[in-house]
Amino acid sequence: MEDFWDYSSAAAKSLGIEESELSDLRELGILKPGIHWKSSPSGQIKPWKPEPLYNINLVKILLKNQFFINNSEKSAA
């Protein structure tokens, strides 16, 4: 499986979630830097506020696994 990195808006659309949810997952540490997301320095000037790029394939896998784990926990109760 080839890595596919894209900006927040396109990644969120591809993943079927809101951009804010993607940002929340990153801020909470659920999405790991260098694995699920990385900073994009391209074309940015100081003050540097890098826009994150997301590895769509790895985030999809994480979300599917997280969904499965959450549903399993609910079923076990």
C-alpha positions in Angstrom: 0.0 0.0 0.0 1.5 3.3 -1.1 1.5 6.2 1.3 -0.9 9.0 0.2 -0.4 12.4 2.0 -2.9 15.2 1.6 -4.0 18.5 3.2 -6.7 18.7 5.9 -9.7 19.5 3.7 -9.0 16.8 1.1 -8.1 14.2 3.8 -11.2 14.9 5.8 -13.4 14.6 2.7 -11.7 11.3 1.8 -12.1 10.0 5.3 -15.7 11.1 5.6 -15.1 13.2 8.7 -15.0 16.9 9.4 -11.7 18.8 9.3 -12.2 19.8 12.9 -12.4 16.1 13.9 -9.2 15.4 12.1 -7.5 18.3 13.9 -8.9 17.1 17.2 -7.5 13.6 16.6 -4.1 15.1 15.9 -4.2 17.5 19.0 -5.3 14.6 21.3 -2.3 12.5 20.1 -4.4 9.8 18.6 -2.8 10.6 15.2 0.9 10.2 15.6 3.3 12.7 14.1 5.5 11.2 11.3 3.1 8.3 10.9 -0.4 9.7 10.5 0.5 13.4 9.9 3.4 15.6 9.2 4.0 19.3 8.7 4.1 20.8 5.2 6.7 23.5 4.9 6.1 24.1 1.2 5.7 27.7 0.2 5.3 29.0 3.7 7.0 32.1 5.1 7.6 33.2 8.7 5.9 33.3 11.0 5.8 29.6 10.2 2.5 28.0 10.8 2.8 24.7 9.0 -0.2 23.1 7.6 -0.5 19.4 8.4 -0.5 16.7 5.8 -2.3 13.5 6.6 -1.4 9.9 5.5 -4.9 9.0 4.4 -4.3 5.3 4.2 -2.9 5.0 7.7 -5.5 7.3 9.2 -8.3 5.1 7.6 -6.8 2.0 9.1 -6.6 3.7 12.6 -10.2 4.9 12.4 -11.5 1.5 11.3 -9.6 -0.2 14.2 -10.8 2.5 16.6 -14.4 2.1 15.5 -14.1 -1.7 15.9 -12.6 -1.4 19.4 -15.3 1.1 20.5 -18.1 -1.0 19.2 -16.6 -4.2 20.8 -16.4 -2.4 24.2 -20.1 -1.3 23.9 -21.1 -4.9 22.9 -19.3 -6.4 25.9 -21.2 -4.2 28.4 
